[in-house]
Amino acid sequence: MALKSGDMAHLQVNRLTVMKTIEFLNSVQSDDGAGYGYTDNSRSSPTLSAVGLLLRMYLGWKKDNPALVRGVEKLAKAGPTGNVYHDYYATQLMHHMEGEIWSSWNAKMKKILLEKQSTNGHEAGSWFDGLTGGHGPEAVGRLYTTSMATMMLEVYYRHQPLYRGQSVEKEFKE
């Protein structure tokens, strides 16, 4: 995201960094780019696939790229999981896809988060109990979980959809 934002702001982005990012993604992709693993392509996961597909969007994959469409559809079918690390990246991915896939994801994601929001005492309005995952609540606590949940609910205000305007008019040069 930082590289794409810098590029869109007409800052000089090191092309070697972009090329190495693409090279790395190529090395960990599975299903022709619809899935992603951590250090290789033998064990893709939904979370890493959401991250990998989001990175591909930032690196210039078009919205109708077959691997992107396949990966997004698979993640959308599974829906939000309550794993805040996974859902954070998948929410951005779905937001950038827009349309029905985003509307459906957003409704499900909001339902999960609003049901899990604390209403007790000094914790009211925060998130922790009932959410899981990766770098989630059990690893880093209530502040992290609340921050991630808030960023998911604010995705509309934090990210211009990638497939509008300047963001796709100009691709990274390799």
N, C-alpha and C positions, 0 to 999 in steps of 0.2 A: 504494500500500500504506500509505503514511504517513497519507493522508487517511482511509482506511477504518479503520485502527487507531485513529486519534484519535477518529473518530466512534463506534466501538464502545466506546471508553473514556469516552464522554460529554463529550469536549472539544468546544469550539466550532470547527466547521469552516466556513470562509468559503464560503457557497453560490455566490458568484460564481466561485470557483475551480473548483468542481464543474461548474457550468454551462459555463464556458469549456473545461474538459477535454472535456466531451461535445461541445461545438461543434467543437473541434479534431478529435476522433476522427471525427465525422461528415464533416468536410472531407477526410479522408485515407482513408476507407473505400472499398472496392470490393466487388462481389458482395453488395450489400445488407448489408455489415458482416462478411462472412466473411473478407475480406482487407484489408490495410492497407499504405499507402505511407508515405514519409517526410515529404514536404511537400505531396503531392497524391495523388489516387487513380489516377493513370495507370500507376504502376509498383509494384504491391504485391509484397512479397517474403515468403518463409516466415518470416524472422526478424521483420520488422516486423508480420506477421500474428500471430505468437505474442505479441508485446508488446501489440498492439492488443486482441487477444481477452482477454488477462489483465487489461488495464485495464477492459474492458467487464465482466468478472466483478466486479472490485472496485467498479465503479460501479452494480452491481445487476442486470445481465442474469441471468435465471434459467437454470438448467442446461439447460432444454429449448428455449431460444431457437434458432430455426431457423438463424440466421446463425452463432451460436456452435457449434452442432452441426456444421454444414457445415465451418466453418473448422478445428475440432478434428479432425474425421475426415480432412480433407485433410493436416493436419500429421502425424497419427498414421500415416497410410498411408505417408508419406515416411520416417517414423521419425527417430530421432536421427541427426545428421549428423557429429558430431565437431567441429563449429563450436561452441566453448564459449559464445559469446554467444547464438547461436540456441538451443542445447540448454538453457541456463540458464532462459530464459523459457518455452520449450516444456515443460520438465519441470514447472515450477510449474503451468502450464495443465493438463497431463494429471493431475497430482496432485489438483487441485481437481475435475476431472471424475470421478475415482475409477473404480471398477469395472474391467471388462476392458480398457478403453482405457488406463487407468493401469497396470495389471499388465503388459500387453504392452510399453508404452513403457518402464517401469522396468526390465524384464528386458533389453531391448535397450540402454538407456542404460548400465546397470551393466556389461554385457558390453564395450561400447566402452571405457568408462573403465578398467575393470580390466585390459584388454589393453594399454592405452596407458600405464599407470602405470609409472614408472621403477623398475628394480630394481638400478641400478648405483651403487655408491659413495655419496657424500654426497647424490646426487640420489634415492636409493631412497625410494619412497613419494610422490614428487612427480609432477606432470604437466607435460609440455611437448611432447616429440617426438610427432608423429603426430596432434596436434590442430591445428585451424585456426580461422580466421574472424574477421571483423569487428574487434572490439576484442580479438582473441585473442592467442595466443602470440607470433606474429611482431611484434606491435605493442607488447606490454607485458610479455612474459616469463613466466618460470616461476612466480613468486609469484602473479601474477594467475590464470594457468591452473590452478594448484593450488587456489587459493581458490574459483574457479568450480566445479571438479570436486568439491571437498569439499562445497560448498553444494548441488550437485545430488544427491549421495549422501545428504545429511542433510535433504532436503526434508521428510521425514516428521516430523522433530523441530522444524523451524523454522516450519512453517505449519500452522495448523489448517485443514482443508478448509473452503472458503468456504460450501459448501452444507449445513453442519450448524449447528444452534443459532443463536446470537445474530447471526451475520454476515449471515444472510438474513432474519431475522425483521423487521428494521428496515432499510428502504431509505434512501438519501440523499434529502433533500428538495431539490428543485430550486428 
